[in-house]
Amino acid sequence: MLNGSCLCGGVAYQVDVASGPIVHCHCVTCRKAHGSAFSSVMPVPRDRFRWVRGEELLSTFESSPGKFRRFCSRCGSQIFAERPAQP
């Protein structure tokens, strides 16, 4: 099980999967969203992800058509990105 949270701790989640594979995305949008040369991400099945607290603190930004980035409205930490139209 993986546990994570935003910088201020207002938003927390759990992922019930073994870690990996981890991918490093170098696209312009990911680089801008993370302020770095790449973004490290790991795909997680929706049914294995759950909010522990703070879901009401999340804000959403559609960074490209159909892709939504969710982040803490208090501290700005990006929590995850998703494409709801994909299974």
C-alpha positions in Angstrom: 0.0 0.0 0.0 1.2 3.5 -0.9 0.3 6.5 1.2 0.6 10.1 -0.1 -0.5 13.6 0.7 0.0 17.2 -0.4 2.5 19.5 1.2 0.2 21.0 3.8 -1.3 17.5 4.7 -4.9 18.6 4.0 -5.3 16.1 1.2 -4.3 12.5 1.7 -4.8 9.3 -0.3 -4.0 5.6 -0.4 -3.1 3.4 -3.3 -3.6 -0.4 -2.9 -1.1 -1.6 -5.5 2.6 -2.5 -5.7 4.6 0.4 -7.0 5.6 0.5 -10.6 6.0 0.9 -13.5 7.1 4.4 -13.1 7.3 6.5 -16.2 9.1 9.8 -16.7 7.1 12.2 -19.0 9.1 14.9 -20.8 6.1 16.6 -22.5 5.9 20.4 -22.3 2.7 20.3 -20.2 4.2 17.9 -17.6 7.4 19.9 -17.4 5.4 23.1 -16.8 3.1 21.5 -14.3 6.0 20.2 -12.2 8.5 22.9 -12.8 11.1 20.4 -13.8 12.7 18.6 -16.7 10.2 15.7 -16.4 7.4 14.3 -14.4 7.6 10.9 -12.7 4.2 9.2 -12.8 2.8 5.7 -12.1 -0.5 4.4 -13.6 -3.0 3.3 -10.9 -6.3 1.6 -11.5 -9.2 3.8 -10.3 -10.6 1.1 -8.1 -7.3 0.8 -6.2 -7.1 4.5 -5.3 -9.0 6.1 -2.4 -9.1 9.4 -0.6 -8.2 9.4 3.1 -9.1 13.0 3.7 -9.4 16.4 2.0 -11.1 15.5 -1.2 -13.2 18.7 -0.8 -9.9 20.7 -0.9 -9.1 19.6 -4.4 -9.2 22.0 -7.4 -9.1 20.8 -11.0 -7.4 22.2 -14.1 -7.9 20.8 -17.6 -4.3 21.0 -18.8 -5.0 19.5 -22.2 -8.2 18.3 -23.8 -9.6 15.5 -21.6 -6.7 15.5 -19.1 -7.5 16.9 -15.7 -4.9 17.7 -13.0 -6.1 17.7 -9.4 -4.3 19.7 -6.8 -4.7 21.0 -3.3 -6.4 24.4 -3.2 -4.5 25.3 0.0 -0.8 24.6 -0.8 -1.0 24.0 -4.6 0.6 20.5 -4.6 -0.5 18.4 -7.6 -1.9 15.1 -6.4 -2.7 13.4 -9.7 -3.7 13.7 -13.3 -6.4 11.7 -15.0 -8.3 11.2 -18.2 -11.8 10.3 -17.1 -12.8 9.1 -20.6 -10.2 6.4 -20.5 -11.0 3.1 -18.6 
